[in-house]
Each structure stands twice: as C-alpha cells, then as structure tokens.
C-alpha cells in the first residue's frame, strides 16, 4: 500500500453517487485526499463507465459527482471544460500520443490547450519529463519509443497540467508483464513524490492490491465490496469476491491484526515489537530467528501477540 506522501502539494477530495446509463447503478463512494482508490472488476462490470462518468465523458442520469468541492453534475459546458483542463487528468489504455509532435510537445499539449505561453509550457514539460525519467527523449517522436516509454509520455502529459485528481482507465493492460510492473512502480513513486489523488481502474487483482490504498470491486454495475486490500483478502463479502482473491497468497496481504491474539496474564512483554501493520510474510524472519513471539504495536501500545503457530496457520490456510 502507499503511505502518506512526503511532499505537501495540493490535494483533492472526490465524492460520487451515481446512477448512470445501464452500466452503473446506485454507486456511492468518497475518495480521500492523496489516496490511490482502485476500482476493479471483470469486463462489463461498469468500472470504465464509472470513471468516465466522474468527469462527464459519459453523462449520469441520476446522482451527484463532486470533485474538490465542485458539483460536476451541475457544471456548465465552460465549467466542465475548465475542470477537465485544470482539475483532472485522465490516462487511457491507448496512449493517444500525437505522432507528428515531439515528446516534449506531446507532454506540453494540455498546457497549450490552456493557453500557456510556449516557453513556459516547454519548461514545465521538461520538468515533468525529468520526473518520469524521459528527459533524454524530449526531441524524439512517439514511434521511436517503446510501449512502456510511450505510456510514460502519457503519464507526463497528464501530470504536466498539475491536476488535483488523476484518473487512470486500465492504462497498463496492453503492456507486457515486465513493463507493466515497471509502470506500476512508476505510479507508486509518482504518488509518493506528488501526493496526487488517484482513481485507478483495472481488471487485474494483483495490480489493484499493489497500488490501492482502498479497492472497490464491481459486479453488474454495483460495488459489491469496498475496503483496504487486507479487508478484501481477509474477509471477502461474498463468493464472487472470494473467487477473485482465491489465488492471492494471504500472507503477502494480511497484516498482524488478522492473526494476533491478546496477551495472556503473566505473559512477558519484553519480546521484539513490530507495527501491527506489518504483513504476515514480513514477520516470518523475526519468528524464525527467535523462540519468542513478537508484540504487535500501534504507536507505543501493545495491541496483540503473534507467535509461530499463528503464522503457520495463516500460511497453511492459503491453499483453502
């Protein structure tokens, strides 16, 4: 999961309650400032329709969408254009780069639409290209770049306008697995460095678990479960969600709060201490090198005890 950003930059809160088209029904959620909120589901579940509704690329038939305190559903055409140009940016699966423009001009395109002077927009584009590691490719054209590099250009173009909310519509699904993982790393790094609020659409559960602070799983246009990754893996809401997480190693996702027990009377509390947010997998080396259990802590307070038996039971249950 992604922690609190180190950089204090503008944040945004997004609220949505929609009933749009036939694909999304009675969906309601908030996205917290600086959060990576992942929406996932199978093809046809309504996830892409949902993200496009947030900025009215698809018009909702009922409900309300609010971004950064502004009612998107009530916005005029001019207000909606300003929202899309200044407050939000969307990264699509297909890069949509302009073949006749250099990388630098592709990244600067959104600023050009805003009316920013050429020297200023090129300076900003160069800055963002450095952020995504493509400063040496500024004068190249899109067809000279690999798929992964082209998607980095797409990311840079979205970041260049300094949006408050980043929207990703399955941006990496067409990439090879290794490049896809590199791009996931890039999103994690950029979120740490910029603190942007992000809504990320995917059909891939490992990607969702890797990126999301919270995950909403959709089915037939509805959200069937919304929670942190460990909530989905540790306590699936129904058989549909359980089937989704069936092949995910529980020890890689569950934290100590899922396997700890209360301290018993007279038990020594001088054992090694680890945060209760530590995953089961990460506590294994500590238990392997000591006969003592470990103490799960929240701040300075001991909230539970984790011993070898609890870890072994968690690992043994992964094949269930």
N, C-alpha and C positions, 0 to 999 in steps of 0.2 A: 504494500500500500504506500501511498505517497504522503509524506508528512507535511508539517506546516512550512510554507515557503520561507526562505531566509530573507527575501527581498520584499520590502514594503512598497508595493505598487498598487494602483487602483484595482479594486475587486468589484465583483458584481454578484447580485443575488438574482436568481431566476425562479419564478413561480409559474406553474402551468396547471390548468384544469381544463381539459378539452373534451369535446365530443365531436370529432370531425370526420367527414366522409363516412365510409362504412368501415374503415380500417382501424380507427382508434375510437374507443368508447369509454367514457367515464374514467379517464386517466387523470390523476391528481398527484402532484409532487412538487417539492421545493428543491432547488439546487443551492447549496451553501456557498458563500463567497470563498474563492480559492480552492474549490473542490473539483475532483475529477469524478463526474457522475456518468456511469456507464449504463446504457440501455442495450439489452441483448435479447435475442430470440431467433427462432428459425425464420426462413424466408416466408413472407406473408403474414408475419406476426404483428406488423404495424409499426415497427421501430423506425424505419426510414420516413414513413409518413409522419410520425410524431415529431422528429427533429425538424423536418421541413415546415411543419405547422408552426413551430416556435417563432419563425420569422416570416410567416405567412407566404412562403413559397407555395404552400397549399393552404387554402382558406378554411379555418374551422367553421363548423356550422353551429357550434354552441360552446360555451365556456369562456375562459379568460386566460390570456398569457401575459405575464408581467416580467419585464427584464429591467433590472436596475431602477425599479420604481416607476417605470413607464408601462402603461397599458398598451401592449402591442395590438391587441384585437380592436382597439378603438382608434388606432393611429390612422391619420390621413395618408394619402399616397406620398406626399412630400415627407412627412414624419417617418414613414416606413422606409423610404429611400435613405434618409439620414441614419436610421437605425442600422440598416444593412451596411452602410458605408463606414460608420464610425463606431458603433457599439458592439457589433457582432461580426465574426468572420466564419466562413464555412469551408472545410476541406473535404472534397469529394473523393470517391474511389478513383475516378478518372481525372487525371491531373489537370486537364483543361488549360495547358500552357499555350501561349501564342507562339507558333512555330517561327514566325518572321521577326520575333523580338529576341534580344539577348536575354540571358538570365537576369541581369541587372534590371532591364526594362520590364521583364515579367514580374519581378518582385515589386517594382515600383508602380505597377499598373493601378492598384487600388488607390494609391496616393494621387496618381494622375487624374483618376475619376473624381477625386475630392477637390481637384483644382490646385494642388500643391505645386509650387514652382519646381522646375526641373532640377536645379542644383540641390534643393532641399530634399526632394524625393529620392534622388540618387544617393545622397549622403545617408539617408535613412535606410535605403535598400542595401547599401554596402554594409551598414552596421548589422542588419538582420542576417545577411549572408554570412557574416563572420560568426554570428550566434549559432547558425546551423552547420558551420564548417565548410562553407562553399565559397569563401572569399576569392579563391583562385579560379573559380568558374564563371566569374561575373561577365566576361566578354564572350562566353560560349553561347551556342544556341541549343534549345531543348533536345534536338535529335542527336546531339553529340554526347548526351548524358545517359547514364544507366537509369533503369526504372527507379531504383532507390534514390538516386540523385535528383531525378525529376520530382519525386514526391517531397524531397527536402526543399526544392524550389517552391512547391505548392505550400508547404508549411511556412516558409519565409514570407511568401506573398500574403498569407493570412495574418502573420504576426506584424507585418510592416505597418499596418494601419493602427496598431496598438489597440486592438479591440478589448472590450471588457469581458466578452464571452466568446469562447472558441467552440465551434460546432464541428464535429467530425462524423461524416456519414460513411462508415466502413472504408476508411481511407487506405487500408493496407491489405485488403482481401485479395487484390490482384498480384501481390508481390510474392516472390519466392520466400520460403520459410525463414532462411537466414537473414535476408534483407528485411523481412517483416519484423523479426526480433530486434534488429538494429533500429528500425523506425520506432518500435515501442520504447526502446531505451531513450531515443531522442525525445519522445513526448514526455517521458518521466523527467528527463533532465530539464527540458524547457519549462515544465510546470514548476519544478523546484526553483529555477532561476527567475521566472517571471511572475509566478503566483497567479496566473490566469485561471479564471473559472472555465471548466471544460465539460462539455457534454459529448460523450463518445459512443457512437453506435457500432455494434459488432454482432456477428453471429457466432463468434469463437469464444468459448468459455475460458480457456487458459489466458487469452488476451484480456478478457474482462477482469479476471481475478488479479492479473498482474498490474493492470492500470487503475482499477477503480477504487476510490475511497468508499463508494457505495454503488450497488448494482441493482437495477430494476430488470426483472425477467418478464418479457411479454409473451402472451399467447392469445391469438384470436382478437387482437386489438385491445387487450386489457393487461394491466400489470398484475401478475399472479404472486410475485414476492418482491419486496424491496428491502435491502439491508446491506450491511457490510459483508465482505466476502466470507468471513467465518460464519456469519449467520446463515448464509445460503448452504454452505457445506455442512455445518454442524446441525442445522435444524431446517431441512427443506420443507416448504409449506405443503407440498402435495407430491403425488407420484411423478408429475411432469417435471418438477424441479429436481426431484430425486434422480430421475433418469439423466438429467443434464449433468449432474455432478458425480455420477456413478464412477467415472474413471479418474477423478481427481484425487491424488494422494492427500488424505485428510491431514496427515502430519505436516504437510507443507503449508497448510492454510490455517488450521485451528491453532488458537493461542492457548496459553496455560489456563486461562479461565474456564476452558471446557473440560479439563481433566484434573484440576486441583481439588483437594479435599480440605476441610477445615483443620486447623491444628488441634491435636488431642491434648487433654490435660496432662501436664508434666512433660510434654514434648520439648526438646531443646530447640531454641530459636536462634542458634548461632551458626546455622548452615549457610551456605552461599545464597545470596539473594539475586534474583533476576526480575526484570519487569514482567508484570502479568501479561503484557502484550507480546512477549516472546513466543515464537511458534514452537510447536512440539518438536519439530525436526531440529531446531537450533539449540534446544536444551539437552539433546542426547549426549553430546560430547562431555558436558559437565557431569551428567549422571554416570557416564561410562568410566570416568576417572576418579570417582569418589563413592564411598559406601553410603554417604549421607544423601538425604533428599535435598531438594532446593526449595527455597522460600519464594513464592510469587508475591511481588510487592506492587503497590500502587502508591507512588510517591514514597514517603517514608514508612508507610503502613504495610504490615504483612497481611495479605488477604487470603493466603492459602498455601498448602504444601503439595509438592509434586515429587513422587518417588518413582523408582524404576518400574514398579508394577503398573502404575497409571500410564506411563509412556508406552510400555509394551502392549497394554490392552488397546491403546489408541492405534498403534501401528498394526496390530493383529487384526483390528476391525476394518482395515482399509479395503480388504477384498470382499466385504459383505455386500 
